[in-house]
């Protein structure tokens, strides 16, 4: 049986398919419909993944914005192999999925004795790893309504669902019955064009204890039973009404055979509520097998029945101590909130000061432009020689170009800083909301006289939330401590996008120029794909459109640092002005910045097809003689990018990031490039 498991790299959502073909696009009738934020570049029928001859392939079906496999754009109608660990992209800047598993699912089959009228059913390993849940072939549609519905074994159920809108019956037999619009579902009560039902919307499972339960399969519009939306397992019984979303199909459980009724827990007199007893109650904290409310009531009754004065004294003493602890915690949290607001006010002040600096630089550039224009007019009025007029005109054009470039670079750096600060502030607010909820639980615990174990648990949860807020505030202080606008203005023009060609494929990376003659630093793995040297290398500098042929000068050994030295042919552009060749200007805990091209060419091009850099800020979390760790608001995909300190010194070369720890990356100290430099490059950078 074909099996494919994908993970959305942005949301973390897991998608599983047990079928030979998976169609992808924006159309609602496809197997994988993409219609959320960031899906503007997805075509109606964009691509298809197919299982042929024991292997999966990916094929672009003629999309407008292309399909990418490991950053390589597919040629339409020419499928490529899809393997575990591959990353596929739908359109430029669109959704990205990592292949967690691609192949044929191995089934452990056990033949069981069938009954008259029912075909033999194979017991199989469940797709979602549910204990004792089994897939069995079922039949759907009104034509099966007269089929005998007796379960074949004690591990299967016989089910009939009746569509309340049309009166049609849908029947199936098995240990796990899926409901939705996907072809892998045993029951598909969906009309053509109905997009309210997810591919796999819900599932009915026979559990090991014999109880038949209904689960929502992480559907887009939710599953409702008897008017109540379910978030956990619901014990199903005949007569229940299942709604697939608020406006989707309504299915009545007309017949349910197999399993056993759900256990009925006696409810003590006086403990009856007005809620819906047929819907399962959402899971709550358990105290010795009881709910929190029932546990507290039992504790109060037990305490009231004990007349011994010593017991009452202990209970009231504990209550007084708890009240004092809650008061101290409340005061501490309010103090922390005031400190956070003060830090945010300081960050806003830093942003305002940077805006003043940018305005000052822009005013100076405009003043130079106006002076040159006045000189030009005076030269014309005085009938100056043509050579003087032409010289002034060229100087005027160059001054105007520098002014526009300055405004654009300062604007981009400022926008990136504002985005990072807004993201961090949003995380801080989420953690503060969680902290407020924990405080409310502690107050409720105090009122109900809860034991010390619960109070200790709540206190630990509050401490964990406070530590998360403290960590976010530390990163906010680090970002606000870096003058990103100044660092970007001084260095981003010397950063370039590396395009490596080998075996008909293209790979992207980053790097930077260190000398006026065009010596260029990047990672060894950027120009050595799979241990093989690149066929050709090109570099496109920041704010440019033209790729320039480059030569590989030298590479570090496989056992050495991950660095390489290139040289751009006939180079005439800028280079980084300050480099920490002595390896002394990166210190643990100090602010840092990274300039590069995350996600390569696709994310670097703007609307004018010009290459633009991206910048992120953070701190040096660890510094050793052989490695620098950079921790901040960053993403992976910036191999070869320069890492700079707050003063604008290049201290390292980014080489890798952790997939499961977004924001932490590893860099090679810049001094490890020195052994690769030829004599003329050493002289240019001042190294003897």
C-alpha positions in Angstrom: 0.0 0.0 0.0 1.4 3.4 -1.0 2.1 5.7 2.0 3.2 9.3 2.1 3.8 11.6 5.2 4.4 15.3 4.8 5.1 18.1 7.4 4.2 21.7 6.6 7.5 23.5 7.5 5.7 26.7 8.5 2.7 25.4 10.6 4.2 22.1 11.6 1.0 20.3 10.4 1.3 16.6 9.6 -0.4 15.3 6.4 -0.6 11.5 5.6 -1.8 9.8 2.4 -2.5 6.2 1.7 -3.2 6.3 -2.0 -1.3 6.0 -5.3 -1.8 9.7 -6.4 -2.0 13.0 -4.5 -3.1 16.1 -6.5 -2.1 19.5 -5.2 -3.5 22.9 -5.9 -6.2 25.5 -5.0 -9.1 23.6 -6.5 -11.4 22.4 -3.7 -11.8 18.8 -5.1 -8.1 18.0 -4.9 -6.4 15.7 -2.4 -4.3 18.5 -1.0 -6.1 21.9 -1.3 -3.9 25.0 -0.5 -6.1 28.1 0.1 -4.7 29.9 3.1 -2.3 32.8 3.6 0.8 32.7 1.3 -1.0 30.6 -1.3 -1.6 33.4 -3.9 1.0 31.8 -6.2 -0.6 28.4 -6.1 -2.4 27.3 -9.4 -5.8 25.6 -9.5 -4.2 22.3 -10.5 -0.5 22.9 -9.5 1.3 19.5 -9.1 0.8 15.8 -8.5 2.7 13.3 -6.4 2.3 9.7 -7.7 3.4 6.2 -6.5 4.7 4.3 -9.5 6.8 1.1 -9.6 7.3 1.1 -5.9 8.5 4.8 -5.6 7.0 8.3 -5.3 7.6 11.0 -7.9 6.7 14.8 -8.0 5.5 16.4 -11.2 4.6 20.0 -12.1 1.3 19.9 -14.1 1.9 23.3 -15.9 1.7 25.7 -12.9 2.1 29.5 -13.3 4.8 30.0 -10.6 6.5 26.6 -10.7 7.1 23.7 -8.4 10.4 23.2 -6.5 12.1 20.1 -5.1 15.1 20.8 -2.8 15.2 24.4 -4.3 15.4 23.0 -7.9 12.5 24.1 -10.1 10.9 21.2 -11.9 10.4 21.2 -15.7 6.6 20.8 -16.4 5.4 17.3 -17.2 8.8 15.8 -16.2 8.5 14.0 -12.9 11.5 13.7 -10.4 11.9 11.1 -7.6 10.5 12.1 -4.2 12.5 10.8 -1.3 12.3 10.9 2.5 14.0 14.2 3.7 13.2 16.1 0.5 11.6 19.5 0.7 9.0 20.5 -1.9 7.8 24.0 -2.6 4.6 25.1 -4.2 5.2 28.3 -6.2 7.7 31.1 -5.4 7.4 31.9 -1.8 4.4 29.6 -1.3 3.9 26.6 1.0 6.8 24.3 1.8 6.5 20.6 2.8 9.2 18.2 4.1 8.8 14.6 3.2 8.9 12.6 6.5 8.2 9.2 4.9 7.7 8.1 1.3 7.2 4.5 0.3 4.9 1.6 0.8 3.4 1.0 4.2 4.1 -2.5 5.5 0.9 -4.2 6.7 0.8 -7.0 9.3 -2.2 -9.1 8.1 -4.1 -11.7 10.1 -7.0 -13.5 8.3 -10.1 -13.9 10.6 -13.1 -16.0 10.0 -16.0 -14.1 8.3 -19.7 -14.6 8.8 -22.4 -15.2 6.2 -23.0 -12.2 3.9 -19.8 -10.5 5.0 -16.4 -10.8 3.2 -13.3 -11.8 5.1 -11.7 -8.7 6.7 -8.0 -8.2 7.2 -6.8 -6.8 10.4 -4.2 -4.1 9.6 -1.8 -1.7 11.5 -3.7 1.6 11.9 -2.5 4.6 10.0 -2.3 7.0 13.0 -0.7 4.4 15.4 -4.0 3.9 17.4 -3.8 0.9 19.7 -6.1 -2.0 18.7 -7.7 0.1 15.9 -7.8 -1.6 12.5 -8.5 -0.6 8.9 -11.0 -2.7 7.1 -12.5 -2.3 3.6 -16.0 -0.8 3.9 -18.6 0.1 1.4 -20.3 3.5 1.1 -23.4 4.7 -0.7 -27.1 4.1 -0.6 -26.8 0.9 -2.6 -25.3 -0.9 0.4 -28.2 -0.1 2.8 -29.5 -3.7 2.6 -26.2 -5.4 3.3 -26.2 -7.4 6.6 -24.4 -5.4 9.2 -23.1 -8.0 11.7 -19.5 -7.4 12.8 -17.1 -10.1 11.7 -15.0 -10.1 14.9 -14.8 -8.5 18.4 -12.3 -6.0 16.9 -14.7 -4.5 14.3 -17.9 -2.6 14.3 -20.8 -2.4 11.9 -22.0 1.2 11.2 -24.8 2.9 9.3 -24.9 6.7 9.0 -28.0 8.3 7.5 -27.7 11.7 5.8 -30.4 14.0 7.3 -30.5 16.1 4.1 -31.1 13.3 1.5 -32.0 10.2 3.6 -29.1 8.3 2.0 -27.5 5.5 4.1 -23.7 5.1 4.3 -22.5 1.7 5.7 -19.1 0.4 6.6 -17.5 -2.4 8.7 -14.1 -2.1 10.4 -12.1 -1.2 13.5 -11.4 2.3 12.2 -13.9 4.1 9.9 -12.8 7.5 8.4 -15.3 10.2 7.3 -14.4 12.9 4.8 -14.1 13.8 1.1 -10.8 12.1 0.5 -10.6 8.8 -1.5 -9.0 7.1 1.5 -12.1 7.6 3.6 -14.5 4.7 4.1 -17.6 7.1 4.3 -17.8 10.1 1.9 -21.1 11.9 2.4 -20.1 14.9 0.3 -21.9 16.6 -2.5 -19.9 17.9 -5.5 -18.5 21.3 -4.7 -18.9 21.0 -1.0 -15.7 22.4 0.5 -16.8 22.6 4.2 -15.7 18.9 4.7 -12.0 18.3 5.1 -10.1 15.5 3.3 -10.2 13.3 6.4 -12.7 15.1 8.7 -13.4 12.6 11.5 -12.9 9.0 12.4 -14.8 6.3 14.4 -12.6 3.9 16.3 -13.2 0.7 18.3 -10.9 1.1 21.4 -9.2 -1.8 23.3 -11.8 -1.6 26.1 -14.6 -2.2 23.6 -15.9 1.4 23.6 -16.7 3.0 20.2 -15.5 6.6 20.1 -15.7 9.5 17.6 -12.6 11.8 17.0 -12.2 14.9 15.1 -9.3 14.5 12.6 -8.0 18.1 12.9 -10.6 19.2 10.4 -10.8 22.8 9.2 -14.4 23.4 10.4 -14.6 21.0 13.3 -16.9 18.1 14.2 -20.2 18.7 16.1 -22.2 16.0 18.0 -25.7 16.7 19.3 -25.0 20.5 18.9 -21.7 20.4 20.9 -18.3 20.7 19.2 -16.0 17.9 20.3 -12.3 18.4 21.1 -11.6 15.0 22.6 -12.8 11.4 22.2 -16.6 11.1 22.2 -18.3 7.7 23.2 -20.6 7.1 20.2 -24.1 5.5 20.4 -27.1 4.9 18.2 -29.2 8.1 17.8 -26.3 10.5 18.0 -26.3 13.3 15.3 -22.9 14.1 13.8 -22.4 17.4 11.9 -19.2 17.8 9.7 -18.8 21.6 10.4 -21.6 23.9 11.2 -22.9 24.0 7.6 -21.8 20.6 6.4 -23.5 17.2 6.2 -25.6 16.0 9.2 -25.3 12.3 9.8 -27.6 10.3 12.1 -26.1 7.1 13.7 -28.9 4.7 12.5 -27.1 1.5 13.5 -24.0 0.8 15.6 -23.1 -2.9 16.3 -20.0 -4.2 17.9 -18.1 -2.9 20.9 -19.9 -2.2 24.2 -21.7 0.8 25.6 -19.6 3.5 27.2 -19.1 3.1 31.0 -21.6 5.1 33.1 -20.1 6.8 36.1 -22.7 7.2 39.0 -23.3 10.9 39.7 -23.9 11.7 43.5 -27.1 13.4 44.4 -26.9 17.2 44.3 -24.1 17.0 41.8 -26.3 17.1 38.6 -25.7 20.1 36.2 -27.7 21.6 33.5 -25.1 20.8 30.8 -25.4 18.3 28.0 -24.6 14.9 29.6 -24.4 13.1 26.2 -21.3 15.1 25.1 -17.9 14.1 26.7 -16.6 16.6 29.1 -13.3 18.2 28.2 -10.3 16.6 29.9 -9.4 18.3 33.2 -6.7 17.8 35.8 -7.1 14.6 37.7 -6.7 14.3 41.5 -6.6 10.6 42.4 -8.9 9.8 39.5 -11.4 12.6 40.3 -12.1 15.9 38.6 -10.8 19.0 40.3 -14.3 20.2 41.4 -15.3 16.8 42.8 -11.9 16.5 44.6 -12.2 19.8 46.3 -15.8 19.1 47.4 -14.8 15.7 48.8 -11.9 17.4 50.7 -14.2 20.1 52.2 -16.8 17.4 53.3 -14.0 15.3 54.8 -12.6 18.2 56.7 -16.0 19.3 57.9 -16.7 15.8 59.3 -13.5 15.8 61.3 -14.1 17.6 64.6 -10.6 17.4 65.9 -9.2 20.9 66.6 -5.7 20.0 65.4 -7.0 19.2 61.9 -8.9 22.5 61.6 -5.9 24.4 62.8 -3.6 22.8 60.1 -6.2 23.6 57.4 -6.6 27.2 58.3 -2.8 27.7 58.8 -2.3 26.3 55.3 -4.9 28.7 53.9 -3.2 31.8 55.6 0.2 30.8 54.2 -1.3 30.3 50.7 -2.9 33.7 50.8 0.4 35.3 51.8 2.2 33.4 49.0 -0.3 34.5 46.4 0.0 38.1 47.5 3.8 38.0 47.1 3.5 36.4 43.7 1.0 39.0 42.6 3.3 41.8 43.6 6.3 40.2 41.8 4.3 39.7 38.6 3.1 43.4 38.6 6.7 44.5 39.1 7.8 42.4 36.1 5.1 43.9 33.9 6.2 47.4 34.8 9.8 46.5 33.9 8.7 45.0 30.5 6.8 48.2 29.6 9.8 50.3 30.5 12.0 48.1 28.2 9.5 48.5 25.3 9.5 52.3 25.8 13.3 52.3 25.6 13.1 50.3 22.3 10.6 52.7 20.8 13.0 55.6 21.8 15.9 53.8 20.0 13.8 53.4 16.8 12.9 57.1 17.0 16.6 58.0 17.3 17.5 55.8 14.3 14.8 57.6 12.3 16.4 60.9 13.2 19.8 59.7 12.0 18.3 58.5 8.8 16.6 61.8 8.2 19.8 63.6 8.9 21.8 61.5 6.4 19.1 62.0 3.8 19.1 65.8 4.4 22.9 65.9 3.9 22.6 64.0 0.7 19.9 66.3 -0.6 22.0 69.3 0.4 24.9 67.9 -1.7 22.6 67.3 -4.6 21.2 70.9 -4.5 24.8 72.3 -4.2 25.9 70.4 -7.3 22.8 71.6 -9.2 23.6 75.2 -8.3 27.2 74.8 -9.5 26.0 73.3 -12.7 23.6 76.3 -13.3 26.3 78.8 -12.5 28.7 77.0 -14.9 26.2 77.2 -17.7 25.4 80.9 -16.9 29.1 81.7 -17.1 29.5 79.9 -20.4 32.0 77.4 -18.8 33.8 75.0 -21.0 31.9 71.9 -22.0 34.3 69.7 -20.1 33.4 71.5 -16.8 29.7 71.3 -17.5 29.8 67.6 -18.3 31.9 66.9 -15.2 29.3 68.7 -13.0 26.4 66.9 -14.7 28.0 63.5 -14.1 28.6 64.4 -10.4 25.0 65.4 -10.1 23.7 62.1 -11.5 26.0 60.1 -9.2 24.9 62.2 -6.2 21.2 61.5 -7.1 21.9 57.8 -7.5 23.6 57.6 -4.1 20.7 59.5 -2.4 18.1 57.0 -3.8 20.3 54.0 -2.8 20.8 55.4 0.7 17.1 56.0 1.2 16.3 52.4 0.0 18.9 50.7 2.2 18.0 52.7 5.3 14.3 51.9 4.8 14.9 48.2 4.4 17.0 48.0 7.6 14.5 50.0 9.6 11.6 47.8 8.4 13.4 44.6 9.3 14.1 46.0 12.8 10.4 47.0 13.3 9.3 43.5 12.2 11.6 41.7 14.6 10.5 44.0 17.5 6.8 43.5 16.7 7.3 39.7 16.6 9.1 39.6 19.9 6.5 41.9 21.5 3.7 39.5 20.3 5.5 36.5 21.9 5.8 38.4 25.1 2.1 39.2 25.2 1.2 35.6 24.6 3.4 34.5 27.5 1.9 37.2 29.8 -1.6 35.9 28.9 -0.6 32.4 30.0 0.9 33.8 33.2 -2.4 35.6 34.0 -4.3 32.2 33.5 -1.9 30.5 36.0 -2.5 33.2 38.5 -6.2 32.8 38.2 -5.9 29.1 38.9 -3.8 29.7 42.0 -6.5 32.1 43.3 -9.2 29.5 42.7 -7.0 26.9 44.5 -6.7 29.2 47.5 -10.5 29.7 47.7 -11.0 25.9 47.6 -8.2 25.0 50.1 -6.3 22.7 47.6 -3.4 20.6 49.0 0.3 21.6 48.8 1.1 19.3 45.8 -1.2 21.3 43.5 0.1 24.6 44.8 3.7 23.5 44.2 2.7 22.4 40.6 1.1 25.8 39.9 4.1 27.7 41.3 6.5 25.7 39.0 4.3 26.5 36.0 4.3 30.2 36.9 8.1 30.1 37.2 8.4 28.5 33.8 6.2 31.1 32.2 8.2 33.9 33.9 11.5 32.4 32.6 10.1 32.4 29.0 9.1 36.0 29.3 12.6 36.9 30.7 14.2 35.1 27.7 12.1 37.0 25.2 12.9 40.3 26.9 16.6 39.5 26.7 16.4 39.0 23.0 14.4 42.3 22.7 17.2 44.1 24.5 19.8 42.5 22.2 17.9 43.6 19.0 17.4 47.1 20.3 21.1 47.3 21.2 22.2 46.8 17.5 22.0 49.9 15.2 20.9 47.8 12.3 20.5 50.8 10.0 24.1 51.8 10.3 25.5 48.2 10.1 23.3 47.6 7.0 24.4 50.8 5.3 28.1 50.0 5.8 28.1 46.3 4.8 25.1 45.1 2.7 26.5 46.4 -0.6 29.4 43.9 -0.2 27.2 40.9 0.3 26.4 38.7 -2.7 24.2 35.7 -3.7 26.2 32.7 -4.9 24.7 30.5 -7.7 26.5 27.2 -8.1 25.9 25.0 -11.1 26.6 21.3 -11.1 25.1 18.4 -13.0 22.3 20.5 -14.4 21.2 21.7 -11.0 21.5 25.1 -9.3 22.3 25.7 -5.6 22.1 29.0 -3.8 24.3 30.4 -1.0 25.6 33.7 0.4 29.0 35.4 0.8 30.8 38.7 1.0 33.7 40.6 -0.7 36.8 41.3 1.5 39.1 43.2 -0.9 38.6 45.9 -3.6 39.9 43.3 -6.2 36.9 41.0 -5.6 38.2 38.2 -3.2 34.9 36.7 -1.9 34.4 34.5 1.2 31.7 31.8 1.5 31.3 28.2 2.8 33.1 25.2 1.3 29.8 23.2 1.2 28.2 26.0 -1.0 30.6 25.2 -3.8 31.2 21.5 -3.0 27.8 19.8 -3.4 27.8 16.2 -2.3 31.6 16.4 -2.1 32.0 17.3 -5.8 33.4 20.6 -7.1 31.0 22.9 -8.9 31.0 23.1 -12.7 30.6 26.9 -12.6 30.0 29.6 -10.0 28.3 33.0 -10.4 27.8 35.9 -7.9 25.1 38.5 -8.0 25.9 41.4 -5.6 23.2 43.1 -3.4 21.0 45.7 -5.2 22.1 44.4 -8.6 20.5 42.3 -11.3 23.6 40.9 -13.2 25.3 37.6 -12.4 29.2 37.8 -12.6 31.3 34.7 -13.4 33.6 33.8 -10.4 36.5 31.5 -9.9 37.3 29.1 -7.0 40.6 30.2 -5.5 41.0 27.9 -2.6 39.0 25.5 -0.4 39.6 24.4 3.2 40.1 20.6 3.7 37.2 18.4 4.5 38.6 18.1 8.1 39.1 21.8 8.5 36.8 24.9 8.7 33.8 25.1 6.4 35.2 28.0 4.3 36.0 28.8 0.7 37.6 31.7 -1.2 36.4 32.9 -4.6 37.3 35.8 -6.8 34.8 37.7 -8.8 36.1 38.5 -12.3 36.7 42.2 -13.1 35.2 43.3 -9.8 34.7 47.1 -9.2 32.2 47.2 -6.3 32.3 47.7 -2.5 33.9 45.4 0.1 33.3 45.0 3.9 35.2 47.8 5.6 36.0 46.2 8.9 37.0 42.5 9.5 38.1 40.9 12.9 41.2 39.1 11.6 42.5 38.7 15.2 39.4 37.0 16.4 38.9 39.2 19.5 35.7 41.2 18.7 33.0 38.6 19.3 32.1 38.3 23.0 29.4 36.1 24.6 26.2 38.0 25.4 26.9 41.0 23.1 24.5 42.1 20.3 25.1 40.7 16.8 23.6 40.8 13.3 23.5 38.7 10.1 23.2 39.9 6.5 22.4 37.4 3.8 19.8 35.7 1.5 17.6 33.2 3.5 15.8 30.8 1.1 18.1 31.8 -1.8 17.1 33.4 -5.0 13.3 32.9 -4.6 13.1 35.2 -1.5 15.9 37.6 -2.6 14.2 39.1 -5.8 12.0 42.1 -5.5 9.3 43.2 -8.0 12.0 44.8 -10.2 14.0 41.5 -10.3 16.7 43.1 -8.2 18.6 41.1 -5.5 17.9 42.4 -2.0 19.6 41.3 1.3 17.8 40.4 4.5 19.1 41.3 8.0 18.4 39.8 11.5 19.6 40.7 15.0 20.4 38.7 18.1 23.2 37.9 20.5 26.4 35.8 20.6 25.3 32.9 22.7 28.6 31.1 22.7 32.1 32.0 21.4 35.1 29.6 21.1 38.3 29.7 19.1 36.7 27.3 16.5 33.0 28.2 16.5 30.6 31.1 17.1 26.9 30.5 18.0 24.5 33.2 17.0 21.0 33.2 18.8 18.3 35.6 17.6 15.3 36.1 15.3 16.8 34.2 12.3 15.9 31.4 9.9 18.0 28.8 8.2 19.3 29.0 4.6 21.9 31.7 4.9 25.1 29.6 4.4 28.1 32.0 3.8 26.5 35.1 5.2 28.6 37.5 7.3 28.0 37.6 11.1 28.8 41.1 12.5 29.1 42.6 16.0 27.3 45.8 17.0 30.2 48.0 15.8 29.9 46.6 12.2 33.0 44.3 12.4 32.7 41.0 10.4 33.5 38.3 13.0 32.3 35.1 11.4 30.8 33.2 8.4 27.3 31.5 9.0 27.5 27.8 8.1 24.5 26.0 9.6 21.3 26.2 11.7 19.3 23.8 13.8 16.0 22.6 12.1 14.4 22.0 15.5 15.7 25.2 17.2 14.7 28.1 15.0 16.9 31.1 15.8 20.1 29.3 16.7 22.9 29.1 14.1 26.6 28.2 13.9 29.4 30.3 12.4 33.1 29.9 11.5 35.4 32.6 13.0 36.6 34.8 10.2 40.3 34.4 11.2 40.1 30.8 9.9 40.0 32.2 6.4 43.5 33.6 6.6 45.3 30.3 5.5 43.3 30.4 2.2 44.4 34.0 1.3 47.0 34.4 -1.5 49.8 37.0 -1.1 48.0 39.9 -2.9 44.8 39.3 -0.8 46.9 39.3 2.5 48.5 42.6 1.5 45.1 44.1 0.6 43.6 43.3 4.1 46.8 44.2 6.0 47.9 40.8 7.1 51.6 39.9 7.1 
